[in-house]
Structures are given as C-alpha cells and as structure tokens.
Amino acid sequence: MPTGHDLDHEQHQDPTDDWARGLLHDAAGTIDVARGGPIVTEARRRWHVLAAAAAVVLVLATTALVVGQRPDAEPPAGAPASEAPVIDSVLGPDQIPSVFGLTVEDAEEMLAGLGLDVTSSPYPDDVAAECDEPPGRAWSTEPPLGRTFSPGDPVVVVPSGLSMGDAYCIAPPRRPESYAFLDFAGSRGPAPAFADEVRVFVDGEPTGTLTAAEASDPAAWGSGSPLEILETARQTVVPWLGSSSYESGDYRSPVLSTRVGDPLDLCRRGRLPGELAGRSTWSLDVVVYTTDDCPAGVDLYEIDGLISAVAAYSVEPHPIEPGTPAAEVPDVRGLAEHEARLALVAAGFEPAAYDNDREGCQPDGMVLAQRPLPGTQQPAGESVSIEVNHNREPVCGGLPPVD
C-alpha cells in the first residue's frame, strides 16, 4: 500500500500528538484514483438494540477469558446465547469501552446503555480536528478507555471535529465513506452502493457471490465475512505498556488507515486474489499499533462507483520477522506499478507509491523513479518509495522521460 509501511512502522512509536498527526498525514499520501459515489449516511439503524448486544458481547468476552483460565468453570446460569464474534478485548463490564469508529450519537447511546451519565464536549479533539477527520465521530472519552466506572458516573464524549476545512494535515482519502462502511459492517448504518453481483474473498480465497440486495443486508454475509472481520477488529482493545505525557489510560483501541490505489503490500502478499491483481481499490485497515501483526482490513473494488468485489484480510503475523537481514533494493523503474510492487514485496520491501502527472507521453501507471536507488542495501521490511505516472492531461512534449 502506498504508505502502509510508514503506518506500520510508526505504529510502534510513542503516540504523541506529533505521531498522531504524522499517522493521519502519511495516510493521505496515496495514489489518486477516480472517486466513486458517496455512501449515503442519512438512514441509520437505532443503536439501543445494538448497545444491549454489545454489552452482552463484552460480558461474554470477559467471561470467555476467565473460563479459558479455569477449564472446570461452568458458564453462568441463564447466560444468553449470542452469534456475535468473541471480541479480543481485555476489558471488564465495569470499564469504559472503546468508542473507536462510532458516531458521537452512537457512542452516547452505547455509554448511556451502560448506565453512565453521558455528555458531549463542545470542543473537538485537537489532533482529530487538525488532521481533517470527518466531523461527528467519537474520538475519545473522558475518563479514558478502560477506566472503571459505577452506574451514574459521568463520562464525556470528545468528538473528532466540527468541519473538514482549515486542517493542519492533508485529509486521508475517502475518510467519510470509510467510517460509513465501518458503520455498515457493524449494522449501525446504511449500505453503500453495490453492483448487481458482488464477489467476496477472505484471505485470498473466494467465499461466494452476493446480489446487491444480499450485500446490502449485513446478516446475509454470514460468519467469518469481511463485515465480521472489520467489526471484530473495530472493537479490539489491547493493553498499553508505554508511557507518554500526552496520553492517559492503560488501554488502546485501533486507528483507521484508508488509502486508494493498487493494494499489494507485504501484508497482502500471497493473499491478494489473483483475479483482482493490478486493479485499483479503496482500502480500509484497522491498525492496532501495539502489535507487529498485519492488521485486519478490506479492499473495496468499484465499477462505475458500485462496489463489485470485497477482499478481506484477517489479522496474521507480519511476514518480515524482526532481525531479518538487509537486502538489495531491486530496480523497478520503467515497470508498471503492479509489477513493481510484486518485485518489491518479493524482495521483502514495502511499496510506498505516490503519483505524478509527468508530461512527455509516458505510459500511464509506469514507475518513473524510486528511492532508495536500485542496488542500495536496506533492512528488510523498510519502505521503497515509487513515483508512478498518472496521465491527467493528454498533452505531449513536456519533460523528457526519466532515465
């Protein structure tokens, strides 16, 4: 992915405001492709039913952790059955849950359903506002994620921002639509526009074809689907063992990485469906920055603004282990972008692409330049930036071809 390695590399750094700004800024450095139609966000399913389900899932997940440590333990009497995925969460039912990926309204209803006295801050989070996050999303809470509470305790929902103008950072691509797709995956919002037939893949394997009507119903996707993979990742909470004067609390929720363009990267190597190879996509990754694992994510492939294929990737260990010896950077100049990506990931490097409308009648999609230069010895897993030609103006006679 264009800046995937930068995101993956920086997820290990101390999460200061500068780190967060850099994370969102890096996510904007992507291949620019034609945008599809926006996801409609007016209609929505009510949260109060889902809040109760979420509370059940949280209790069940906590119970599963305890039962897993006591093989002789019996499940609590009358425990309700649930087909929801077990969330990889370390939180108990008396701890502030994650609001990652939720709208402010959904977060308020969820927290109120837990018996908390909920208000929303009139002031957006500085980093979220400066980095052009879509307005109306729940960014954090005060007290923070993981703090214990009693019924009636106050909690404040901190919003992402008030508008998408005058931002400090460049907005990552398709940010509002990406959050809206998270809402859809969790049955909290409407469906995007799907094609008449939607091919579905999980970790490179085809799992079926849905009609547009089926694809628009989250229940029709079934167990282990891309929607379940995303929603499970969205609810993940992990311990935070670092320290920072800018951060409080002992737990962390994920962050959302969005990008457009050719999705092939180290984490998708060997899992990108062959029939989709070389196609541009709109991608979402739910990144947990306390781990080296490849994140959960989906690639959404569109034809005329309609989603025609969905490829999902579950969490798995990163293919490049720490301490892997350095390797020689291959020469990918003059190759088509996908071929360049194949060569780089085969050599153990993370492609980081950016586009340039270079005049001179050069082939569209051709790699014009790269950094580091060919032959450079570089640690495996590091990024190699490639400049990709994208012709927007049919004008020749400009700059000469790159050597």
C-alpha positions in Angstrom: 0.0 0.0 0.0 1.3 3.5 -0.8 2.1 4.5 2.7 1.3 1.3 4.5 4.8 0.6 5.7 5.1 4.1 7.1 1.9 3.5 9.0 3.1 0.1 10.1 6.5 1.3 11.1 5.2 4.4 13.0 2.6 2.4 14.9 5.5 1.3 17.3 6.4 4.9 18.2 5.3 6.8 21.3 1.8 8.0 20.4 2.3 11.7 21.0 0.3 14.4 19.2 3.0 14.6 16.6 2.9 10.9 16.0 -0.9 11.0 15.5 -0.7 13.9 13.1 2.0 12.1 11.2 -0.1 9.0 11.0 -3.0 10.7 9.5 -0.8 12.9 7.3 1.0 9.8 5.9 -2.3 8.1 5.2 -3.0 11.0 2.7 0.0 10.3 0.5 -1.8 7.8 -1.7 -2.5 7.1 -5.4 -5.3 9.4 -6.5 -8.0 7.5 -8.4 -11.5 8.4 -9.6 -13.8 8.6 -6.7 -17.0 6.5 -6.6 -20.3 7.8 -5.4 -20.5 8.7 -1.7 -22.1 6.4 0.8 -25.5 7.8 1.9 -25.4 8.4 5.7 -28.9 9.8 6.4 -30.7 6.5 7.2 -29.4 4.6 10.2 -30.5 1.7 12.5 -31.2 2.6 16.1 -28.3 1.9 18.5 -30.3 0.9 21.6 -30.8 -2.7 20.4 -27.1 -2.9 19.4 -26.0 -1.4 22.7 -27.6 -4.2 24.6 -26.0 -6.7 22.2 -22.6 -5.0 22.7 -22.9 -5.2 26.4 -23.7 -8.9 26.1 -20.7 -9.5 23.8 -18.5 -7.6 26.3 -19.7 -9.7 29.2 -19.3 -12.9 27.2 -15.8 -11.9 26.0 -14.8 -11.2 29.6 -16.4 -14.5 30.8 -14.5 -16.3 28.0 -11.2 -15.1 29.3 -12.0 -16.3 32.8 -13.4 -19.6 31.7 -10.3 -20.1 29.4 -8.2 -19.9 32.5 -10.4 -22.3 34.5 -11.2 -25.5 32.5 -13.6 -26.7 35.2 -15.6 -23.5 35.3 -19.2 -23.6 34.3 -20.8 -20.9 32.2 -23.1 -18.6 34.3 -26.6 -19.8 34.6 -29.0 -18.3 32.1 -26.2 -16.8 30.1 -27.8 -15.6 26.8 -26.7 -17.2 23.6 -25.0 -15.0 21.0 -23.8 -15.5 17.5 -21.7 -12.4 17.6 -18.0 -12.8 17.3 -16.0 -13.0 20.5 -14.2 -9.7 20.8 -10.5 -9.7 21.5 -10.9 -7.3 24.5 -9.2 -7.2 27.9 -11.9 -5.0 29.4 -14.4 -6.0 32.0 -18.1 -4.9 32.1 -17.3 -2.1 34.6 -14.7 -0.4 32.4 -15.2 2.4 29.8 -15.4 0.7 26.4 -13.9 1.8 23.1 -15.8 4.3 21.0 -13.4 3.9 18.0 -15.3 4.0 14.8 -18.6 5.2 16.3 -20.5 8.4 15.6 -20.9 10.7 18.6 -24.6 9.8 18.7 -23.9 6.0 18.7 -21.2 6.4 21.4 -23.6 8.4 23.6 -26.3 5.8 23.3 -23.9 2.9 23.9 -22.4 4.6 27.1 -25.9 5.6 28.3 -27.0 2.0 27.9 -24.3 1.0 30.3 -25.8 3.3 33.0 -23.3 6.2 32.6 -24.3 9.9 32.7 -23.2 11.0 29.2 -22.5 14.4 27.8 -20.5 15.5 24.7 -17.7 18.0 24.7 -18.4 21.2 22.7 -14.7 21.2 21.7 -13.3 18.7 19.3 -10.1 16.8 19.9 -7.1 18.9 18.7 -5.4 16.2 16.7 -8.6 14.9 15.1 -9.7 18.4 14.1 -6.3 19.5 12.8 -5.9 16.3 10.8 -9.2 16.7 9.0 -11.0 13.7 10.5 -14.7 13.7 9.4 -16.9 15.6 11.9 -19.4 13.9 14.1 -17.2 10.8 15.0 -16.5 9.8 18.6 -12.8 10.3 19.0 -12.2 9.6 22.8 -13.8 9.8 26.2 -13.1 11.4 29.5 -12.4 9.4 31.6 -10.5 7.4 29.0 -10.9 4.0 27.6 -10.5 1.3 30.3 -11.2 3.3 33.4 -13.6 1.6 35.8 -17.0 3.1 36.5 -20.1 2.7 38.5 -23.7 3.3 37.2 -24.4 7.0 37.2 -20.8 8.1 36.8 -20.2 11.0 34.4 -18.5 10.5 31.1 -17.7 13.0 28.3 -17.6 12.0 24.6 -14.9 14.0 22.8 -15.8 14.5 19.1 -13.5 14.3 16.1 -14.1 17.8 14.7 -16.6 20.4 13.6 -15.8 20.6 9.9 -13.4 19.3 7.3 -11.8 22.7 6.5 -8.7 24.6 7.6 -7.0 21.4 8.7 -3.4 21.1 9.7 -2.9 17.8 7.8 -4.0 16.7 4.3 -7.1 14.6 4.6 -6.6 10.9 4.0 -8.6 9.6 1.0 -12.3 8.6 1.3 -12.3 9.1 5.0 -16.1 9.8 5.5 -17.0 6.8 3.3 -14.6 4.6 5.2 -16.1 5.4 8.5 -19.6 4.9 7.0 -18.5 1.4 5.8 -17.5 0.6 9.4 -21.0 1.7 10.4 -22.5 -0.6 7.9 -20.2 -3.5 8.9 -21.5 -3.1 12.5 -25.2 -2.8 11.5 -25.2 0.8 12.6 -25.7 2.5 9.3 -26.9 2.0 5.7 -25.3 0.0 3.0 -23.1 1.6 0.3 -23.9 1.2 -3.4 -23.3 -2.3 -4.5 -23.2 -3.7 -8.0 -25.7 -6.4 -9.1 -23.1 -9.1 -8.2 -20.5 -8.7 -5.5 -17.6 -11.2 -5.4 -16.4 -11.8 -1.8 -12.9 -13.0 -0.8 -11.3 -13.7 2.6 -7.5 -14.1 2.8 -7.3 -14.7 -0.9 -10.0 -17.4 -1.1 -13.4 -16.8 -2.8 -16.2 -17.3 -0.3 -19.2 -16.5 -2.5 -21.1 -14.1 -4.7 -23.8 -11.8 -3.3 -26.6 -10.0 -5.1 -26.9 -6.2 -4.5 -29.8 -6.9 -2.1 -27.9 -9.5 -0.2 -24.8 -7.4 0.0 -26.9 -4.6 1.5 -28.0 -6.8 4.4 -25.2 -7.4 6.9 -27.0 -10.5 8.1 -26.6 -12.1 4.6 -22.8 -12.0 4.7 -22.6 -14.9 7.2 -20.0 -15.9 9.8 -16.3 -15.1 9.1 -17.3 -12.5 6.5 -15.4 -9.2 5.7 -18.0 -7.4 7.8 -17.4 -9.6 10.8 -13.6 -9.2 10.4 -13.9 -5.4 10.4 -16.4 -5.2 13.3 -14.3 -7.6 15.4 -11.2 -5.5 14.7 -13.1 -2.3 15.5 -13.9 -3.5 19.0 -10.4 -4.8 19.8 -8.9 -3.3 22.9 -5.3 -4.0 24.0 -3.2 -3.2 27.0 -0.9 -0.2 26.6 2.5 -0.7 28.2 4.1 2.5 27.0 4.0 5.9 28.6 3.6 9.5 27.3 2.8 12.8 28.9 0.2 13.3 26.1 -1.7 10.1 26.9 -3.7 8.7 29.7 -5.2 5.3 30.5 -3.8 1.8 30.3 -5.5 0.6 27.1 -5.6 1.4 23.4 -8.1 0.9 20.6 -7.2 0.7 16.9 -6.8 3.5 14.4 -8.3 3.6 10.9 -5.9 3.7 7.8 -7.5 4.5 4.5 -6.0 4.6 1.0 -6.7 4.3 -2.7 -4.7 2.6 -5.5 -3.1 -0.8 -6.0 -3.3 -2.5 -2.6 -0.4 -5.0 -2.9 1.9 -4.8 0.0 3.8 -7.1 2.3 0.7 -7.9 4.4 -1.3 -8.8 1.3 1.5 -10.8 -0.3 0.1 -14.2 -1.1 -3.4 -13.2 0.0 -4.4 -10.8 -2.8 -6.9 -12.6 -5.0 -5.4 -13.3 -8.4 -8.4 -12.1 -10.4 -8.2 -8.7 -8.7 -4.4 -8.3 -9.2 -3.5 -4.9 -10.6 -6.8 -3.3 -10.0 -7.1 -0.1 -8.0 -9.1 -0.3 -4.8 -10.4 1.7 -1.9 -8.9 0.1 1.2 -9.6 0.2 5.0 -7.2 -1.2 7.6 -8.0 -1.3 11.3 -4.5 -0.9 12.8 -3.6 -1.9 16.3 -0.3 0.0 16.8 0.9 -2.0 19.8 1.5 -5.1 17.7 3.7 -6.2 14.7 0.8 -8.2 13.2 -0.7 -7.4 9.8 -4.0 -5.6 10.5 -7.5 -6.6 9.6 -8.7 -4.8 6.5 -10.8 -4.8 3.4 -10.3 -3.8 -0.2 -13.4 -2.5 -1.9 -13.3 -2.7 -5.7 -15.7 -0.5 -7.7 -17.0 -0.3 -11.2 -18.8 2.9 -12.1 -19.0 3.8 -8.4 -20.6 0.5 -7.4 -18.8 -2.0 -5.2 -18.4 -5.2 -7.2 -15.8 -7.1 -5.1 -14.8 -7.1 -1.5 -11.5 -8.7 -0.4 -10.9 -9.1 3.4 -7.8 -9.8 5.3 -7.7 -11.2 8.8 -5.1 -10.4 11.4 -2.0 -12.5 10.9 1.8 -12.3 11.9 3.8 -9.9 9.7 5.8 -11.8 7.1 9.0 -9.9 7.8 10.4 -11.0 11.2 12.5 -8.6 13.3 16.2 -9.1 12.6 15.7 -10.2 9.0 19.0 -9.4 7.1 19.2 -6.4 4.8 18.7 -7.0 1.1 19.4 -5.2 -2.1 16.7 -2.9 -3.5 15.7 -4.1 -6.9 15.4 -1.7 -9.9 11.7 -1.2 -10.6 11.9 1.9 -12.8 10.0 1.6 -16.0 7.8 -1.2 -14.7 4.0 -1.0 -14.4 3.1 -0.2 -10.8 1.7 -3.7 -10.0 4.8 -5.4 -11.4 7.0 -3.0 -9.4 5.0 -3.9 -6.3 5.4 -7.6 -7.0 9.2 -7.2 -7.3 9.5 -5.1 -4.1 7.4 -7.4 -1.9 9.2 -10.4 -3.3 12.5 -8.8 -2.1 11.0 -8.1 1.3 10.3 -4.3 0.9 7.1 -2.3 1.5 6.0 -0.3 -1.6 5.1 3.3 -0.9 3.7 4.8 -4.0 2.9 8.4 -4.9 1.7 9.7 -8.2 2.9 12.4 -10.6 1.4 13.7 -13.8 4.7 13.8 -15.7 4.4 15.2 -19.2 6.1 13.6 -22.1 3.7 10.9 -23.3 5.0 8.3 -20.8 2.8 5.3 -20.2 0.1 5.7 -17.6 0.9 3.7 -14.5 4.6 3.4 -15.2 7.1 3.8 -12.3 9.2 6.9 -13.1 11.6 6.9 -10.2 12.3 5.2 -6.9 14.0 5.9 -3.6 16.3 4.3 -2.3 18.0 3.8 -5.7 18.5 0.3 -7.1 21.3 -1.7 -5.5 21.0 0.0 -2.2 21.3 -2.3 0.8 18.3 -1.7 3.1 16.8 -3.6 6.0 14.0 -6.0 5.1 10.6 -4.6 5.7 11.5 -1.0 5.1 9.7 1.1 2.5 10.8 1.8 -1.0 9.0 4.9 -2.5 8.0 4.7 -6.1 6.8 7.6 -8.3 4.0 6.4 -10.6 3.0 8.3 -13.7 -0.8 9.1 -13.9 -1.7 11.0 -17.1 -4.4 13.5 -16.4 -3.7 15.8 -19.4 -3.4 14.3 -22.9 -0.5 16.7 -23.8 2.8 15.5 -25.1 6.1 17.4 -25.5 6.7 18.1 -21.8 9.5 16.8 -19.7 11.7 14.1 -21.2 11.5 10.5 -19.9 13.2 9.7 -16.7 16.5 7.8 -17.1 
